[in-house]
Structure formats: structure tokens, C-alpha cells
């Protein structure tokens, strides 16, 4: 329980936060061969991570920064910078395709 609101002296309304916008995750692939791209810097707001050996990434968004949409930037030397704006989802991953310079 994150918040308690007093309704009357004898009653309280208990509210639990919905953290459904709290995680953004997905995979970065190469436009050339469709293979995962390792070591891509992923940035959302002031949060960053790097893709793993499978091209995967995951970023937890603090509750006070969750919106209905987020802008993500993906960057790696030798590739074009990728930017996209999507709605976060706990079940739908982002698929990012990077093109070589």
C-alpha cells in the first residue's frame, strides 16, 4: 500500500500504485543481418543501460517518472542513432533495428 487517504475519522481508503508503466524492455537487431547488436547504449529519461549478448535490454522507470509515452534513444559507434516514442508495456517488448553508417 503506497497511499492512505482519510475519508472520515473511522474510514480510510487504501490505494495501491499501478506500476504497469514501470518497465521498458526489448531487443536491438542489426538492419544488415537481423542479428542482435551487443553493447548498444539505451537511454530513457535520465536512465541508461547497455544491451547484453542477446541484444536485450530492460530499464525500470521510477513511479514518479512514468508517463503514457516514453522516448528512447539507442546509440552505438558505427550505427545511426535511433529514436522512438512508444507507450511502455509490461508484456510488449520494443524491437529496435539499427542501420550501419
Secondary structure, DSSP 8 states (H G I E B T S, - for coil): --EEEESSSS-EEEE----TTSEEEEEEEETTT--B-TT-EEEETTEEEE--TTSEEEEE--GGG--S-EEEEEE-TTB--EEEEE---SS--EEEEE-B-
